[in-house]
């Protein structure tokens, strides 16, 4: 339950280290110590912050990206590995839940990954951005539905999405349906300009209202020297400025502290989780305010597999309310309406589609 729990959150807006392979990790660990000293028990870092967001992919043409892309491969994070071990130890030492964005390397591919560490240091979730955005598709592979999950942590039920995944209402609803209480949002920051920050603020406040959850959003920051390094062409440097809105938002859509729009800093605010129930009492979009017999979500939450063995038994087919259905060659349906006819109350065939799970 969310009543009678106050959690101090920290949203971290700092610059990466573009030079030293382990430099950004050092900055993360120092920021964890600093946030913990301020009493924070829930901390969020920017999108793919370790080793750094691939800003080069936004300003360089594809034919010139090879060397930078390969350098990112060399510095990307293997999960589990030294980076996760270090962050896990910091989480355990401070008793804090930490959400960290990394470039994950899985053999020959890179992914935009979000890692959620519990207060005991356990890695509770590794998820991958389901669809990289625009220029990012040259850099990262796609995630799968298994990562659209909410995990129970020491501070509550936590979910996470990266950047424009927040513009995918079905992805957000998948987390809402799992009753997230605290949502970690991550954006790159220092990108596109002020319009990106303005749009971001609308997005995170809307999710807080619709999901009746807290949103802790972290964006990255580039110094002037780093902007010049990423964009040798002065005409392109405006593309790597602005776009910052590090913020902590309540389920009522209110900022709990003044957002960080520029510079480095750690935003800290207390989240009273009793506000989750206060908001849901009025509007629970996955409960009393929902109409699942009219509108519902189909979510394939199986991990992606690149090898399929058809001689093995087929996966279970379960309905949206997770009740086991009998095996059949016919398409699976939800439980029949009155009379057990497989029709809705109005006599029409039930058109809701079953969800496929492992």
C-alpha positions in Angstrom: 0.0 0.0 0.0 1.1 3.6 -0.7 -0.2 5.2 2.5 2.0 6.7 5.2 5.2 6.5 3.1 7.3 9.5 2.3 10.3 8.9 -0.1 12.9 11.5 -0.8 13.7 11.5 -4.5 16.7 12.9 -6.4 16.8 13.7 -10.1 20.4 14.0 -11.3 21.4 16.5 -14.1 25.1 16.3 -14.7 27.5 16.1 -17.6 29.1 12.9 -18.8 32.8 12.4 -19.2 33.4 12.2 -23.0 37.1 11.5 -22.6 37.9 8.9 -20.0 36.3 5.4 -20.4 35.4 5.1 -16.7 34.9 8.8 -16.1 31.1 8.9 -16.3 30.8 6.0 -13.9 32.9 7.9 -11.4 30.6 10.9 -11.8 27.6 8.6 -11.2 29.1 7.2 -8.0 29.9 10.7 -6.7 26.4 11.9 -7.5 24.9 8.9 -5.6 27.0 9.8 -2.6 25.9 13.4 -2.8 22.2 12.6 -3.3 22.4 10.1 -0.4 23.9 12.8 1.8 20.8 14.9 1.1 18.7 12.0 2.3 17.5 10.7 -1.1 16.4 7.0 -1.3 15.3 7.1 -4.9 17.6 8.4 -7.6 17.3 8.8 -11.4 20.0 9.5 -13.9 19.6 10.6 -17.5 19.0 8.4 -20.6 22.0 6.2 -21.6 24.2 8.3 -19.4 26.9 5.7 -19.1 29.2 6.1 -20.9 27.3 9.0 -22.7 24.3 9.6 -24.9 25.3 9.3 -28.6 24.9 12.9 -29.5 27.2 12.4 -32.5 24.4 10.5 -34.2 22.2 13.6 -34.3 24.8 15.9 -35.9 27.0 13.7 -38.0 26.0 12.1 -41.4 25.9 8.3 -41.4 29.0 8.1 -43.5 31.0 9.9 -40.8 29.6 8.1 -37.7 31.8 4.9 -37.9 34.7 5.9 -35.6 32.4 7.4 -32.9 30.0 4.4 -33.1 32.9 2.0 -32.6 34.2 4.0 -29.7 30.7 3.8 -28.1 30.9 0.0 -28.6 34.2 -0.1 -26.8 32.9 1.8 -23.8 29.3 0.4 -23.7 28.1 -1.5 -20.6 27.9 -5.3 -20.4 25.1 -6.4 -18.0 26.1 -7.8 -15.6 29.6 -6.4 -15.4 31.9 -4.0 -13.6 29.5 -1.0 -14.0 26.5 -2.8 -12.6 28.7 -4.2 -9.8 29.8 -0.7 -8.8 26.3 0.8 -8.9 24.9 -2.2 -7.0 27.4 -1.7 -4.3 26.5 2.0 -4.0 22.8 1.2 -3.8 23.4 -1.3 -1.1 25.7 1.0 0.8 23.2 3.9 0.9 20.0 1.8 1.0 18.8 3.6 -2.2 16.8 2.6 -5.2 18.7 3.8 -8.3 17.6 4.0 -12.0 20.5 4.3 -14.4 20.5 4.7 -18.2 23.2 2.9 -20.1 24.3 2.0 -23.5 24.2 -1.8 -23.2 26.4 -4.0 -25.3 25.1 -7.5 -26.0 27.7 -9.1 -28.3 27.4 -7.3 -31.6 24.6 -4.9 -30.8 24.0 -1.9 -28.6 20.8 -1.1 -26.8 19.3 1.8 -24.9 18.9 0.2 -21.5 17.4 1.2 -18.2 18.6 -0.5 -15.0 16.7 -0.5 -11.7 18.7 -1.4 -8.7 16.9 -2.0 -5.4 18.1 -0.8 -2.0 19.8 -4.1 -1.3 21.8 -3.8 -4.5 19.8 -6.3 -6.5 19.3 -5.5 -10.2 15.5 -5.7 -10.3 15.0 -4.8 -13.9 16.9 -4.4 -17.1 14.7 -3.1 -19.9 15.5 -1.8 -23.4 13.9 1.0 -25.3 11.4 -0.6 -27.5 11.9 1.7 -30.5 14.9 4.0 -30.8 13.9 7.4 -32.1 14.9 8.8 -35.5 18.7 9.1 -35.6 19.1 6.6 -32.7 18.0 3.8 -35.0 21.5 3.9 -36.5 23.0 3.2 -33.1 20.7 0.9 -31.1 18.6 -2.3 -31.6 15.0 -2.6 -30.4 13.8 -3.8 -27.1 11.0 -6.2 -26.4 7.7 -6.4 -24.4 9.3 -8.1 -21.5 10.8 -4.8 -20.4 7.4 -3.1 -20.1 7.3 -4.1 -16.4 6.9 -2.6 -13.0 9.0 -3.9 -10.1 8.4 -3.9 -6.4 11.3 -2.1 -4.6 12.1 -0.8 -1.2 10.4 2.6 -2.0 7.3 1.2 -3.9 6.3 0.0 -7.3 8.7 1.4 -9.9 8.4 1.6 -13.7 10.6 3.3 -16.3 10.5 4.6 -19.9 13.0 6.4 -22.0 12.5 9.6 -23.9 9.9 9.4 -26.6 8.5 6.1 -25.3 6.4 8.5 -23.3 4.7 9.4 -26.6 3.6 5.8 -27.0 0.3 5.7 -24.9 0.2 1.9 -25.1 3.7 1.6 -23.6 2.7 3.9 -20.8 -0.6 2.0 -20.2 1.3 -1.3 -19.9 3.1 0.3 -16.8 -0.1 1.9 -15.6 -1.9 -1.5 -15.7 0.8 -2.8 -13.4 0.1 -0.1 -10.9 3.3 1.8 -10.8 3.6 4.3 -8.0 6.9 5.9 -9.0 7.8 6.4 -12.6 11.4 7.0 -13.7 11.6 9.1 -16.9 14.9 9.6 -18.7 15.7 12.0 -21.6 19.2 12.9 -23.1 19.0 16.6 -22.5 21.2 19.1 -24.3 19.4 18.4 -27.5 17.0 20.1 -30.0 16.5 23.3 -28.0 13.9 24.7 -25.7 11.0 23.2 -27.6 12.2 19.8 -26.5 12.2 20.9 -22.8 8.7 22.4 -23.2 7.3 19.2 -24.8 9.0 17.0 -22.2 7.4 18.9 -19.3 3.9 18.4 -20.8 4.7 14.7 -21.3 5.9 13.9 -17.8 3.1 16.0 -16.1 0.5 14.3 -18.2 1.8 10.8 -17.3 1.8 11.7 -13.6 -1.9 12.7 -13.9 -3.0 9.8 -16.0 -1.1 7.1 -14.2 -1.7 8.7 -10.7 2.0 8.3 -9.9 5.0 10.3 -9.2 7.4 11.0 -12.1 11.1 11.6 -11.5 12.7 12.8 -14.7 16.4 13.2 -15.4 18.1 14.9 -18.4 21.7 15.1 -19.2 23.8 18.2 -19.6 26.7 19.2 -22.0 29.2 21.9 -21.2 30.1 24.4 -23.8 33.4 22.6 -24.4 31.6 19.3 -24.8 29.1 20.9 -27.3 32.1 22.1 -29.3 33.6 18.6 -29.2 30.4 16.9 -30.3 29.7 19.6 -33.0 32.9 20.8 -34.7 30.7 22.7 -37.1 29.6 25.8 -35.3 26.4 25.9 -37.4 25.2 22.7 -35.7 25.9 23.5 -32.1 22.4 24.8 -31.5 21.2 21.2 -32.0 23.1 20.2 -28.8 21.7 22.9 -26.5 18.5 23.2 -24.5 16.1 20.4 -24.1 16.6 20.1 -20.3 13.8 19.6 -17.8 15.0 17.7 -14.8 11.9 17.5 -12.6 9.9 15.7 -9.9 6.2 15.7 -10.4 3.4 14.6 -8.1 0.3 12.5 -9.1 -1.6 15.8 -9.2 0.7 17.0 -12.0 2.5 19.5 -9.8 6.2 20.2 -9.7 7.5 19.4 -6.2 10.6 21.5 -6.9 11.6 24.1 -9.5 12.8 22.1 -12.6 16.4 22.3 -13.7 16.5 23.9 -17.2 20.2 24.4 -17.4 23.5 23.6 -15.7 24.4 20.8 -13.4 22.6 19.9 -10.2 20.7 17.4 -8.2 17.0 18.1 -7.7 15.6 16.8 -4.4 12.0 16.5 -3.2 9.9 14.5 -0.9 7.2 12.2 -2.4 4.2 11.5 -0.1 2.9 8.3 -1.6 -0.5 8.8 0.0 -1.1 11.1 -2.9 -1.3 8.1 -5.2 -4.5 6.9 -3.5 -5.8 10.4 -3.3 -5.6 10.8 -7.0 -6.8 7.2 -7.9 -9.9 7.7 -5.6 -11.0 10.3 -8.2 -9.6 8.7 -11.4 -8.1 5.2 -11.6 -7.5 4.7 -15.4 -6.8 1.0 -14.8 -9.6 0.4 -12.3 -12.9 2.1 -11.6 -12.4 4.6 -14.4 -11.5 2.0 -17.0 -13.8 0.2 -19.5 -11.9 -3.0 -20.4 -14.9 -4.6 -22.1 -14.7 -1.7 -24.6 -11.0 -0.8 -24.7 -8.1 -3.0 -23.5 -4.4 -3.6 -24.2 -2.7 -6.5 -26.0 0.8 -6.9 -24.6 3.2 -9.6 -25.7 5.5 -9.7 -22.7 7.7 -12.6 -23.9 11.5 -11.9 -24.1 12.7 -11.7 -27.7 14.2 -14.9 -29.1 16.3 -15.2 -32.2 16.0 -19.0 -32.3 12.6 -20.7 -32.5 12.2 -24.4 -32.1 8.8 -25.4 -33.5 9.0 -29.0 -32.1 8.6 -27.6 -28.6 5.2 -27.0 -27.1 3.5 -23.7 -27.9 3.3 -21.0 -25.3 0.3 -20.7 -23.0 -2.5 -18.5 -24.2 -4.1 -16.5 -21.4 -6.8 -13.9 -21.4 -6.4 -10.3 -20.5 -7.4 -11.2 -16.9 -4.7 -13.9 -16.9 -7.0 -16.8 -16.6 -5.8 -20.0 -18.2 -7.7 -20.9 -21.4 -8.2 -24.4 -22.7 -6.1 -25.5 -25.7 -7.8 -25.1 -29.0 -7.2 -24.5 -32.6 -9.6 -21.6 -32.5 -8.5 -18.1 -31.6 -8.6 -17.6 -27.8 -11.4 -15.4 -26.4 -12.0 -13.8 -23.1 -14.5 -15.6 -20.7 -17.9 -15.9 -22.4 -20.6 -13.4 -21.6 -23.9 -14.3 -19.9 -25.1 -17.8 -21.0 -21.5 -18.9 -21.8 -22.1 -18.4 -25.5 -18.8 -16.5 -26.2 -20.9 -13.4 -27.0 -21.2 -10.0 -25.3 -24.3 -9.0 -23.4 -25.7 -7.5 -26.6 -25.4 -10.8 -28.4 -22.5 -9.8 -30.6 -19.4 -12.0 -30.7 -16.8 -11.1 -28.1 -14.1 -9.3 -30.1 -11.5 -8.9 -27.4 -8.2 -10.5 -28.3 -6.2 -12.7 -25.9 -2.8 -11.9 -24.7 0.1 -14.4 -25.5 2.4 -15.1 -22.7 5.1 -17.7 -22.0 
